[in-house]
Amino acid sequence: QVQLVESGGGVVQAGGSLRLSCAASGRTLSSYAMGWFRQAPGTEREFVAAITWTGISTYYADSVKGRFTISRDNAKNSVYLQMNTLKPDDTAVYYCAAALKGIGATTRGIDYWGKGTLVTVSS
């Protein structure tokens, strides 16, 4: 049974930073693309960032490009999301995701999901 557990969420003022972590257990995910999605109240889950299994390529939603950085440590079976210059619009539950066939801009093809961590950005 694969489990993805997110941590690092919290309340931060606009302009601040947070670093989210996602630790996988149950199997090694070094061959999986990993990513982050988010969901604000009343909205659909949306893509934030993804990283290939090699860690060489990264992809970002336009809304976070230049502010967020995704990284992974396969030795620790973990993926991270460094979030800088946070805005109130970034407020959402952030979900970690893993997909063997890659992660695109939708939720299709995701093999594993975490339960989420809440990020609240106050103005």
MMTF fields as JSON, N, C-alpha, C and O atoms, coordinates in Angstrom:
{
  "mmtfVersion": "1.0.0",
  "mmtfProducer": "UNKNOWN",
  "numBonds": 491,
  "numAtoms": 492,
  "numGroups": 123,
  "numChains": 1,
  "numModels": 1,
  "chainsPerModel": [1],
  "groupsPerChain": [123],
  "chainIdList": ["A"],
  "bondAtomList": [4, 2, 8, 6, 12, 10, 16, 14, 20, 18, 24, 22, 28, 26, 32, 30, 36, 34, 40, 38, 44, 42, 48, 46, 52, 50, 56, 54, 60, 58, 64, 62, 68, 66, 72, 70, 76, 74, 80, 78, 84, 82, 88, 86, 92, 90, 96, 94, 100, 98, 104, 102, 108, 106, 112, 110, 116, 114, 120, 118, 124, 122, 128, 126, 132, 130, 136, 134, 140, 138, 144, 142, 148, 146, 152, 150, 156, 154, 160, 158, 164, 162, 168, 166, 172, 170, 176, 174, 180, 178, 184, 182, 188, 186, 192, 190, 196, 194, 200, 198, 204, 202, 208, 206, 212, 210, 216, 214, 220, 218, 224, 222, 228, 226, 232, 230, 236, 234, 240, 238, 244, 242, 248, 246, 252, 250, 256, 254, 260, 258, 264, 262, 268, 266, 272, 270, 276, 274, 280, 278, 284, 282, 288, 286, 292, 290, 296, 294, 300, 298, 304, 302, 308, 306, 312, 310, 316, 314, 320, 318, 324, 322, 328, 326, 332, 330, 336, 334, 340, 338, 344, 342, 348, 346, 352, 350, 356, 354, 360, 358, 364, 362, 368, 366, 372, 370, 376, 374, 380, 378, 384, 382, 388, 386, 392, 390, 396, 394, 400, 398, 404, 402, 408, 406, 412, 410, 416, 414, 420, 418, 424, 422, 428, 426, 432, 430, 436, 434, 440, 438, 444, 442, 448, 446, 452, 450, 456, 454, 460, 458, 464, 462, 468, 466, 472, 470, 476, 474, 480, 478, 484, 482, 488, 486],
  "bondOrderList": [1, 1, 1, 1, 1, 1, 1, 1, 1, 1, 1, 1, 1, 1, 1, 1, 1, 1, 1, 1, 1, 1, 1, 1, 1, 1, 1, 1, 1, 1, 1, 1, 1, 1, 1, 1, 1, 1, 1, 1, 1, 1, 1, 1, 1, 1, 1, 1, 1, 1, 1, 1, 1, 1, 1, 1, 1, 1, 1, 1, 1, 1, 1, 1, 1, 1, 1, 1, 1, 1, 1, 1, 1, 1, 1, 1, 1, 1, 1, 1, 1, 1, 1, 1, 1, 1, 1, 1, 1, 1, 1, 1, 1, 1, 1, 1, 1, 1, 1, 1, 1, 1, 1, 1, 1, 1, 1, 1, 1, 1, 1, 1, 1, 1, 1, 1, 1, 1, 1, 1, 1, 1],
  "groupList": [{"groupName": "GLN", "atomNameList": ["N", "CA", "C", "O"], "elementList": ["N", "C", "C", "O"], "formalChargeList": [0, 0, 0, 0], "bondAtomList": [1, 0, 2, 1, 3, 2], "bondOrderList": [1, 1, 2], "singleLetterCode": "Q", "chemCompType": "L-PEPTIDE LINKING"}, {"groupName": "VAL", "atomNameList": ["N", "CA", "C", "O"], "elementList": ["N", "C", "C", "O"], "formalChargeList": [0, 0, 0, 0], "bondAtomList": [1, 0, 2, 1, 3, 2], "bondOrderList": [1, 1, 2], "singleLetterCode": "V", "chemCompType": "L-PEPTIDE LINKING"}, {"groupName": "LEU", "atomNameList": ["N", "CA", "C", "O"], "elementList": ["N", "C", "C", "O"], "formalChargeList": [0, 0, 0, 0], "bondAtomList": [1, 0, 2, 1, 3, 2], "bondOrderList": [1, 1, 2], "singleLetterCode": "L", "chemCompType": "L-PEPTIDE LINKING"}, {"groupName": "GLU", "atomNameList": ["N", "CA", "C", "O"], "elementList": ["N", "C", "C", "O"], "formalChargeList": [0, 0, 0, 0], "bondAtomList": [1, 0, 2, 1, 3, 2], "bondOrderList": [1, 1, 2], "singleLetterCode": "E", "chemCompType": "L-PEPTIDE LINKING"}, {"groupName": "SER", "atomNameList": ["N", "CA", "C", "O"], "elementList": ["N", "C", "C", "O"], "formalChargeList": [0, 0, 0, 0], "bondAtomList": [1, 0, 2, 1, 3, 2], "bondOrderList": [1, 1, 2], "singleLetterCode": "S", "chemCompType": "L-PEPTIDE LINKING"}, {"groupName": "GLY", "atomNameList": ["N", "CA", "C", "O"], "elementList": ["N", "C", "C", "O"], "formalChargeList": [0, 0, 0, 0], "bondAtomList": [1, 0, 2, 1, 3, 2], "bondOrderList": [1, 1, 2], "singleLetterCode": "G", "chemCompType": "PEPTIDE LINKING"}, {"groupName": "ALA", "atomNameList": ["N", "CA", "C", "O"], "elementList": ["N", "C", "C", "O"], "formalChargeList": [0, 0, 0, 0], "bondAtomList": [1, 0, 2, 1, 3, 2], "bondOrderList": [1, 1, 2], "singleLetterCode": "A", "chemCompType": "L-PEPTIDE LINKING"}, {"groupName": "ARG", "atomNameList": ["N", "CA", "C", "O"], "elementList": ["N", "C", "C", "O"], "formalChargeList": [0, 0, 0, 0], "bondAtomList": [1, 0, 2, 1, 3, 2], "bondOrderList": [1, 1, 2], "singleLetterCode": "R", "chemCompType": "L-PEPTIDE LINKING"}, {"groupName": "CYS", "atomNameList": ["N", "CA", "C", "O"], "elementList": ["N", "C", "C", "O"], "formalChargeList": [0, 0, 0, 0], "bondAtomList": [1, 0, 2, 1, 3, 2], "bondOrderList": [1, 1, 2], "singleLetterCode": "C", "chemCompType": "L-PEPTIDE LINKING"}, {"groupName": "THR", "atomNameList": ["N", "CA", "C", "O"], "elementList": ["N", "C", "C", "O"], "formalChargeList": [0, 0, 0, 0], "bondAtomList": [1, 0, 2, 1, 3, 2], "bondOrderList": [1, 1, 2], "singleLetterCode": "T", "chemCompType": "L-PEPTIDE LINKING"}, {"groupName": "TYR", "atomNameList": ["N", "CA", "C", "O"], "elementList": ["N", "C", "C", "O"], "formalChargeList": [0, 0, 0, 0], "bondAtomList": [1, 0, 2, 1, 3, 2], "bondOrderList": [1, 1, 2], "singleLetterCode": "Y", "chemCompType": "L-PEPTIDE LINKING"}, {"groupName": "MET", "atomNameList": ["N", "CA", "C", "O"], "elementList": ["N", "C", "C", "O"], "formalChargeList": [0, 0, 0, 0], "bondAtomList": [1, 0, 2, 1, 3, 2], "bondOrderList": [1, 1, 2], "singleLetterCode": "M", "chemCompType": "L-PEPTIDE LINKING"}, {"groupName": "TRP", "atomNameList": ["N", "CA", "C", "O"], "elementList": ["N", "C", "C", "O"], "formalChargeList": [0, 0, 0, 0], "bondAtomList": [1, 0, 2, 1, 3, 2], "bondOrderList": [1, 1, 2], "singleLetterCode": "W", "chemCompType": "L-PEPTIDE LINKING"}, {"groupName": "PHE", "atomNameList": ["N", "CA", "C", "O"], "elementList": ["N", "C", "C", "O"], "formalChargeList": [0, 0, 0, 0], "bondAtomList": [1, 0, 2, 1, 3, 2], "bondOrderList": [1, 1, 2], "singleLetterCode": "F", "chemCompType": "L-PEPTIDE LINKING"}, {"groupName": "PRO", "atomNameList": ["N", "CA", "C", "O"], "elementList": ["N", "C", "C", "O"], "formalChargeList": [0, 0, 0, 0], "bondAtomList": [1, 0, 2, 1, 3, 2], "bondOrderList": [1, 1, 2], "singleLetterCode": "P", "chemCompType": "L-PEPTIDE LINKING"}, {"groupName": "ILE", "atomNameList": ["N", "CA", "C", "O"], "elementList": ["N", "C", "C", "O"], "formalChargeList": [0, 0, 0, 0], "bondAtomList": [1, 0, 2, 1, 3, 2], "bondOrderList": [1, 1, 2], "singleLetterCode": "I", "chemCompType": "L-PEPTIDE LINKING"}, {"groupName": "ASP", "atomNameList": ["N", "CA", "C", "O"], "elementList": ["N", "C", "C", "O"], "formalChargeList": [0, 0, 0, 0], "bondAtomList": [1, 0, 2, 1, 3, 2], "bondOrderList": [1, 1, 2], "singleLetterCode": "D", "chemCompType": "L-PEPTIDE LINKING"}, {"groupName": "LYS", "atomNameList": ["N", "CA", "C", "O"], "elementList": ["N", "C", "C", "O"], "formalChargeList": [0, 0, 0, 0], "bondAtomList": [1, 0, 2, 1, 3, 2], "bondOrderList": [1, 1, 2], "singleLetterCode": "K", "chemCompType": "L-PEPTIDE LINKING"}, {"groupName": "ASN", "atomNameList": ["N", "CA", "C", "O"], "elementList": ["N", "C", "C", "O"], "formalChargeList": [0, 0, 0, 0], "bondAtomList": [1, 0, 2, 1, 3, 2], "bondOrderList": [1, 1, 2], "singleLetterCode": "N", "chemCompType": "L-PEPTIDE LINKING"}],
  "groupTypeList": [0, 1, 0, 2, 1, 3, 4, 5, 5, 5, 1, 1, 0, 6, 5, 5, 4, 2, 7, 2, 4, 8, 6, 6, 4, 5, 7, 9, 2, 4, 4, 10, 6, 11, 5, 12, 13, 7, 0, 6, 14, 5, 9, 3, 7, 3, 13, 1, 6, 6, 15, 9, 12, 9, 5, 15, 4, 9, 10, 10, 6, 16, 4, 1, 17, 5, 7, 13, 9, 15, 4, 7, 16, 18, 6, 17, 18, 4, 1, 10, 2, 0, 11, 18, 9, 2, 17, 14, 16, 16, 9, 6, 1, 10, 10, 8, 6, 6, 6, 2, 17, 5, 15, 5, 6, 9, 9, 7, 5, 15, 16, 10, 12, 5, 17, 5, 9, 2, 1, 9, 1, 4, 4],
  "groupIdList": [1, 2, 3, 4, 5, 6, 7, 8, 9, 10, 11, 12, 13, 14, 15, 16, 17, 18, 19, 20, 21, 22, 23, 24, 25, 26, 27, 28, 29, 30, 31, 32, 33, 34, 35, 36, 37, 38, 39, 40, 41, 42, 43, 44, 45, 46, 47, 48, 49, 50, 51, 52, 53, 54, 55, 56, 57, 58, 59, 60, 61, 62, 63, 64, 65, 66, 67, 68, 69, 70, 71, 72, 73, 74, 75, 76, 77, 78, 79, 80, 81, 82, 83, 84, 85, 86, 87, 88, 89, 90, 91, 92, 93, 94, 95, 96, 97, 98, 99, 100, 101, 102, 103, 104, 105, 106, 107, 108, 109, 110, 111, 112, 113, 114, 115, 116, 117, 118, 119, 120, 121, 122, 123],
  "secStructList": [7, 7, 3, 3, 3, 3, 3, 7, 7, 3, 3, 3, 3, 6, 6, 7, 7, 3, 3, 3, 3, 3, 3, 3, 3, 1, 1, 7, 7, 6, 6, 1, 3, 3, 3, 3, 3, 3, 3, 7, 6, 6, 1, 7, 7, 3, 3, 3, 3, 3, 3, 7, 6, 6, 1, 1, 7, 3, 3, 3, 7, 6, 6, 6, 6, 6, 6, 3, 3, 3, 3, 3, 3, 4, 4, 4, 6, 3, 3, 3, 3, 3, 3, 7, 1, 7, 7, 4, 4, 4, 7, 3, 3, 3, 3, 3, 3, 3, 3, 6, 6, 7, 7, 7, 1, 1, 1, 6, 6, 7, 7, 3, 3, 7, 7, 7, 3, 3, 3, 3, 3, 3, 7],
  "xCoordList": [0.846, 0.0, 0.894, 1.653, 0.788, 1.58, 0.87, -0.34, 1.646, 1.115, 1.992, 3.219, 1.348, 2.025, 1.549, 0.349, 2.503, 2.15, 2.794, 4.017, 1.937, 2.414, 2.609, 1.956, 3.518, 3.73, 4.262, 4.684, 4.237, 4.805, 3.797, 4.169, 2.528, 1.516, 1.366, 1.901, 0.634, 0.412, -0.117, -0.564, -0.062, -0.525, 0.684, 1.606, 0.675, 1.788, 1.222, 0.167, 1.926, 1.499, 1.891, 2.838, 1.16, 1.482, 2.932, 3.397, 3.626, 5.033, 5.964, 7.171, 5.42, 6.222, 6.495, 6.151, 7.124, 7.535, 7.127, 7.003, 6.925, 6.706, 7.371, 7.53, 7.749, 8.302, 7.47, 7.406, 6.842, 6.057, 6.926, 7.797, 6.673, 7.362, 6.331, 5.215, 6.724, 5.868, 6.755, 7.694, 6.45, 7.224, 6.392, 5.233, 6.986, 6.295, 6.739, 7.901, 5.824, 6.137, 5.363, 4.367, 5.812, 5.13, 5.817, 5.768, 6.462, 7.276, 8.119, 7.803, 9.185, 9.997, 9.33, 8.823, 9.334, 8.696, 9.727, 9.416, 10.942, 11.998, 11.738, 12.318, 10.88, 10.547, 9.297, 8.882, 8.705, 7.465, 7.729, 8.603, 6.972, 6.897, 6.147, 5.215, 6.568, 5.924, 5.433, 5.98, 4.41, 3.9, 3.075, 2.824, 2.661, 1.801, 0.587, 0.692, -0.544, -1.79, -2.356, -1.928, -3.31, -3.956, -5.438, -5.886, -6.179, -7.628, -8.102, -7.984, -8.633, -9.222, -10.71, -11.291, -11.331, -12.762, -13.615, -13.489, -14.486, -15.397, -14.784, -15.428, -13.542, -12.89, -12.439, -12.445, -12.048, -11.522, -10.033, -9.346, -9.573, -8.153, -7.364, -7.705, -6.308, -5.541, -4.058, -3.516, -3.435, -2.006, -1.187, -1.514, -0.114, 0.804, 2.196, 2.765, 2.741, 4.102, 4.335, 3.672, 5.291, 5.638, 7.122, 7.772, 7.639, 9.055, 9.172, 8.51, 10.004, 10.177, 10.923, 11.494, 10.902, 11.513, 13.011, 13.594, 13.64, 15.077, 15.367, 16.483, 14.351, 14.557, 15.124, 15.363, 15.341, 15.969, 14.994, 15.362, 13.753, 12.772, 11.7, 11.228, 11.335, 10.272, 9.266, 9.597, 8.043, 6.958, 6.143, 5.973, 5.644, 4.904, 3.666, 3.635, 2.657, 1.52, 1.979, 2.858, 1.389, 1.784, 1.632, 2.405, 0.641, 0.35, 1.436, 1.501, 2.287, 3.321, 4.732, 5.707, 4.846, 6.156, 6.985, 6.506, 8.232, 9.108, 9.01, 9.863, 7.978, 7.808, 7.956, 8.446, 7.538, 7.587, 8.68, 8.962, 9.294, 10.301, 10.042, 9.948, 9.927, 9.736, 11.081, 11.897, 11.295, 12.519, 12.201, 11.144, 13.12, 12.903, 14.223, 15.3, 14.109, 15.247, 14.855, 14.169, 15.285, 14.874, 15.421, 14.814, 16.539, 17.101, 16.191, 16.148, 15.466, 14.541, 13.092, 12.172, 12.904, 11.531, 10.629, 9.496, 11.136, 10.433, 10.451, 11.334, 9.458, 9.381, 9.046, 8.395, 9.502, 9.362, 8.798, 8.91, 8.191, 7.716, 8.091, 7.507, 9.065, 9.452, 8.569, 8.548, 7.846, 6.904, 7.347, 7.374, 7.687, 8.128, 7.142, 6.313, 7.243, 6.388, 4.928, 4.244, 4.479, 3.126, 2.085, 2.284, 0.969, -0.14, -1.404, -1.492, -2.372, -3.629, -4.28, -4.929, -4.111, -4.677, -4.026, -4.547, -2.907, -2.257, -2.895, -2.546, -3.816, -4.494, -5.263, -6.121, -4.949, -5.567, -5.046, -4.107, -5.665, -5.095, -4.175, -4.581, -2.951, -1.958, -1.794, -1.594, -1.887, -1.823, -0.582, -0.232, 0.066, 1.175, 0.617, -0.382, 1.263, 0.779, 1.944, 3.04, 1.696, 2.702, 2.056, 0.934, 2.783, 2.248, 3.373, 4.401, 3.178, 4.232, 4.421, 5.535, 3.323, 3.381, 3.521, 3.357, 3.815, 4.015, 2.829, 1.711, 3.073, 2.026, 1.845, 2.798, 0.601, 0.286, -0.449, -0.371, -1.16, -1.833, -3.206, -3.941, -3.556, -4.833, -4.57, -3.435, -5.635, -5.522, -5.566, -5.513, -5.662, -5.738, -4.418, -3.343, -4.517, -3.32, -2.546, -1.47, -3.065, -2.365, -2.584, -3.715, -1.489, -1.588, -1.811, -2.538, -1.179, -1.279, -1.458, -0.869, -2.291, -2.524, -2.247, -2.493, -1.728, -1.68, -3.008, -3.917, -3.109, -4.363, -4.395, -5.44, -3.268, -3.245, -2.758, -2.836, -2.25, -1.844, -2.341, -2.225, -2.892, -3.524, -2.502, -1.711, -2.544, -1.735, -2.689, -3.56, -2.519, -3.346, -2.436, -1.526, -2.701, -1.907, -2.79, -3.794, -2.408, -3.211, -2.693, -1.502, -3.628, -3.243, -2.879, -2.533],
  "yCoordList": [-1.178, 0.0, 1.245, 1.48, 2.027, 3.251, 4.362, 4.548, 5.093, 6.271, 7.478, 7.399, 8.581, 9.867, 10.764, 10.964, 11.299, 12.132, 13.503, 13.639, 14.511, 15.89, 16.539, 16.181, 17.492, 18.289, 19.652, 19.857, 20.58, 21.895, 22.997, 24.164, 22.643, 23.677, 24.531, 24.206, 25.623, 26.513, 27.852, 28.022, 28.79, 30.147, 31.054, 31.031, 31.847, 32.746, 34.047, 34.052, 35.136, 36.414, 36.504, 35.855, 37.305, 37.532, 38.013, 38.855, 37.454, 37.762, 36.794, 36.808, 35.959, 34.998, 33.726, 33.605, 32.777, 31.523, 30.328, 30.424, 29.208, 27.921, 26.845, 26.993, 25.777, 24.622, 23.395, 22.972, 22.842, 21.627, 20.406, 20.422, 19.364, 18.095, 16.994, 17.062, 15.991, 14.821, 13.595, 13.426, 12.745, 11.523, 10.326, 10.195, 9.458, 8.264, 7.052, 6.942, 6.165, 4.906, 3.781, 4.027, 2.572, 1.425, 0.87, -0.331, 1.76, 1.338, 2.513, 3.663, 2.223, 3.312, 3.944, 3.242, 5.259, 5.97, 6.636, 7.61, 6.126, 6.756, 6.695, 7.479, 5.785, 5.685, 6.471, 6.471, 7.132, 7.859, 9.352, 9.912, 9.983, 11.439, 11.837, 11.157, 12.942, 13.434, 14.858, 15.587, 15.233, 16.573, 17.081, 16.386, 18.332, 18.98, 19.56, 20.152, 19.378, 19.986, 20.759, 20.562, 21.63, 22.342, 22.511, 22.472, 22.698, 22.863, 23.875, 23.66, 24.969, 25.987, 25.676, 24.97, 26.185, 25.899, 26.284, 27.385, 25.367, 25.649, 25.569, 25.929, 25.102, 25.013, 23.589, 22.75, 23.319, 22.005, 21.938, 22.954, 20.717, 20.52, 20.933, 20.552, 21.713, 22.209, 21.879, 21.753, 21.747, 21.446, 22.625, 23.78, 22.325, 23.358, 23.144, 24.044, 21.946, 21.685, 20.183, 19.39, 19.804, 18.399, 18.272, 19.204, 17.085, 16.806, 15.376, 14.475, 15.166, 13.829, 12.926, 13.388, 11.62, 10.688, 10.92, 10.612, 11.456, 11.734, 13.013, 13.225, 13.867, 15.167, 16.202, 17.345, 15.81, 16.724, 17.776, 18.938, 17.373, 18.305, 18.652, 17.803, 19.923, 20.402, 21.225, 21.815, 21.252, 21.948, 22.701, 22.24, 23.867, 24.702, 25.306, 25.572, 25.514, 26.308, 27.748, 28.208, 28.454, 29.844, 30.69, 31.622, 30.367, 31.182, 31.108, 31.971, 30.083, 29.929, 30.001, 29.981, 30.084, 30.088, 31.265, 32.398, 30.98, 32.011, 32.195, 32.848, 31.628, 31.763, 30.427, 30.383, 29.343, 28.011, 27.184, 27.346, 26.294, 25.386, 23.982, 23.764, 23.034, 21.639, 20.918, 21.186, 20.006, 19.204, 17.842, 17.65, 16.91, 15.575, 15.007, 15.405, 14.067, 13.323, 11.851, 11.363, 11.149, 9.751, 8.865, 7.85, 9.234, 8.442, 8.495, 7.558, 9.608, 9.761, 9.507, 9.651, 9.122, 8.858, 10.056, 9.899, 11.246, 12.464, 13.492, 13.489, 14.368, 15.486, 16.729, 16.653, 17.874, 19.116, 20.214, 20.163, 21.2, 22.378, 23.61, 23.878, 24.354, 25.609, 26.704, 26.914, 27.397, 28.418, 29.766, 29.977, 30.661, 32.006, 33.046, 32.769, 34.23, 35.36, 34.915, 35.126, 34.315, 33.775, 34.88, 35.982, 34.553, 35.485, 34.88, 33.661, 35.709, 35.161, 34.149, 33.207, 34.339, 33.393, 32.016, 31.066, 31.894, 30.592, 29.762, 28.597, 30.352, 29.638, 28.445, 28.594, 27.264, 26.027, 24.848, 24.977, 23.712, 22.452, 21.953, 21.851, 21.647, 21.186, 19.674, 19.124, 19.021, 17.565, 17.107, 17.646, 16.116, 15.454, 14.347, 13.712, 14.122, 13.121, 12.384, 12.928, 11.132, 10.316, 9.605, 9.11, 9.558, 8.922, 8.243, 8.858, 6.987, 6.239, 6.743, 6.736, 7.182, 7.583, 9.09, 9.599, 9.791, 11.23, 12.03, 11.519, 13.283, 14.163, 15.318, 16.01, 15.51, 16.626, 17.705, 17.791, 18.523, 19.66, 19.313, 20.195, 18.013, 17.59, 16.503, 16.068, 16.08, 15.039, 13.631, 12.646, 13.532, 12.22, 11.474, 12.068, 10.177, 9.344, 9.321, 8.726, 9.952, 9.938, 8.578, 8.115, 7.962, 6.657, 6.758, 5.956, 7.751, 7.897, 9.363, 10.258, 9.58, 10.919, 10.924, 9.939, 12.053, 12.269, 12.831, 13.064, 13.047, 13.561, 15.082, 15.669, 15.717, 17.167, 17.865, 17.34, 19.073, 19.942, 21.346, 21.801, 22.027, 23.314, 24.447, 24.542, 25.294, 26.514, 27.701, 27.803, 28.587, 29.785, 31.005, 31.159, 31.868, 33.083, 34.273, 34.523, 35.0, 36.147, 37.427, 37.582, 38.329, 39.593, 40.657, 41.776],
  "zCoordList": [0.0, 0.0, 0.0, 0.94, -1.062, -1.158, -0.412, -0.536, 0.362, 1.046, 0.732, 0.771, 0.423, 0.265, 1.397, 1.586, 2.144, 3.289, 3.123, 3.094, 3.015, 2.874, 4.244, 5.224, 4.278, 5.488, 5.082, 3.944, 6.027, 5.776, 5.532, 5.411, 5.457, 5.273, 6.522, 7.581, 6.383, 7.514, 7.073, 5.938, 7.976, 7.705, 7.534, 8.349, 6.478, 6.194, 5.628, 4.993, 5.862, 5.301, 3.836, 3.391, 3.104, 1.701, 1.578, 2.347, 0.591, 0.401, 1.093, 0.851, 1.946, 2.688, 1.914, 0.738, 2.6, 1.975, 2.829, 4.05, 2.156, 2.809, 1.967, 0.756, 2.618, 1.913, 2.264, 3.419, 1.247, 1.427, 1.156, 0.286, 1.909, 1.708, 1.506, 2.021, 0.756, 0.543, 0.645, -0.133, 1.61, 1.812, 1.401, 1.796, 0.607, 0.144, 0.941, 1.334, 1.167, 1.831, 1.16, 0.479, 1.348, 0.785, -0.445, -0.71, -1.201, -2.337, -2.766, -2.462, -3.467, -3.978, -5.193, -6.068, -5.241, -6.34, -7.234, -7.919, -7.235, -8.015, -9.512, -10.263, -9.966, -11.392, -11.76, -12.918, -10.795, -11.004, -11.164, -10.502, -12.041, -12.015, -10.75, -10.322, -10.166, -8.95, -9.191, -10.018, -8.466, -8.683, -7.527, -6.543, -7.688, -6.71, -7.419, -8.494, -6.801, -7.239, -6.051, -4.914, -6.316, -5.225, -5.509, -6.655, -4.435, -4.568, -3.543, -2.336, -4.031, -3.174, -2.993, -3.818, -1.939, -1.714, -2.911, -3.449, -3.325, -4.422, -5.803, -6.788, -5.89, -7.195, -7.457, -6.555, -8.692, -9.029, -8.674, -8.568, -8.499, -8.234, -9.477, -10.596, -9.264, -10.394, -10.259, -9.161, -11.408, -11.477, -10.973, -11.243, -10.235, -9.758, -10.338, -10.957, -10.134, -10.593, -10.698, -10.03, -11.552, -11.708, -11.992, -12.466, -11.688, -11.923, -12.436, -11.921, -13.441, -13.995, -13.015, -12.027, -13.315, -12.363, -12.237, -11.198, -13.27, -13.203, -12.438, -11.966, -12.318, -11.697, -12.644, -12.251, -13.888, -14.85, -15.343, -15.515, -15.569, -16.131, -15.105, -14.349, -15.109, -14.231, -15.03, -16.058, -14.538, -15.214, -14.168, -13.039, -14.567, -13.633, -14.28, -15.481, -13.46, -13.909, -14.066, -13.337, -15.01, -15.243, -13.99, -13.765, -13.18, -12.004, -10.927, -10.052, -10.99, -9.952, -10.523, -9.771, -11.828, -12.469, -11.958, -11.901, -11.589, -11.064, -9.565, -8.964, -8.95, -7.497, -6.778, -5.65, -7.417, -6.81, -7.473, -8.66, -6.691, -7.216, -6.688, -5.48, -7.615, -7.239, -7.313, -8.195, -6.378, -6.381, -5.771, -5.17, -5.931, -5.382, -4.896, -5.34, -3.972, -3.47, -3.513, -2.615, -4.544, -4.704, -3.592, -3.252, -3.036, -1.935, -0.706, 0.092, -0.569, 0.554, 0.147, 0.952, -1.135, -1.613, -1.337, -0.882, -1.614, -1.252, -2.376, -3.234, -2.345, -3.269, -2.459, -1.417, -2.955, -2.212, -3.109, -4.334, -2.466, -3.191, -2.381, -1.331, -2.878, -2.245, -2.831, -4.044, -1.965, -2.406, -1.853, -0.64, -2.75, -2.363, -2.863, -3.729, -2.313, -2.702, -2.766, -3.767, -1.712, -1.69, -1.753, -1.242, -2.396, -2.573, -1.949, -1.802, -1.583, -1.059, -2.008, -1.554, -3.321, -4.293, -4.234, -4.818, -3.546, -3.392, -2.277, -2.093, -1.544, -0.467, -1.016, -1.887, -0.501, -0.989, -0.184, 0.601, -0.39, 0.078, -1.026, -2.184, -0.669, -1.628, -1.517, -0.435, -2.677, -2.744, -3.49, -4.54, -2.936, -3.601, -4.499, -4.162, -5.635, -6.582, -7.205, -7.341, -7.583, -8.264, -9.434, -9.334, -10.559, -11.757, -12.512, -12.796, -12.832, -13.523, -14.951, -15.475, -15.582, -16.991, -17.17, -18.278, -16.11, -16.231, -15.748, -15.669, -15.425, -14.912, -15.878, -16.237, -16.289, -17.157, -16.402, -15.177, -17.14, -16.527, -15.963, -15.518, -15.982, -15.412, -14.379, -14.184, -13.728, -12.709, -13.3, -12.563, -14.615, -15.253, -15.121, -15.199, -14.922, -14.911, -13.621, -13.558, -12.589, -11.306, -10.637, -10.487, -10.246, -9.609, -8.109, -7.522, -7.493, -6.04, -5.666, -6.271, -4.65, -4.102, -2.612, -1.915, -2.13, -0.697, -0.227, -1.024, 1.084, 1.647, 1.713, 1.994, 1.457, 1.367, 2.617, 3.728, 2.399, 3.493, 3.165, 2.027, 4.16, 3.931, 3.998, 4.936, 2.984, 2.951, 2.942, 2.078, 3.9, 3.992, 3.938, 4.752, 2.961, 2.796, 3.131, 2.465, 4.166, 4.596, 3.943, 3.674, 3.701, 3.037, 4.047, 3.668]
}
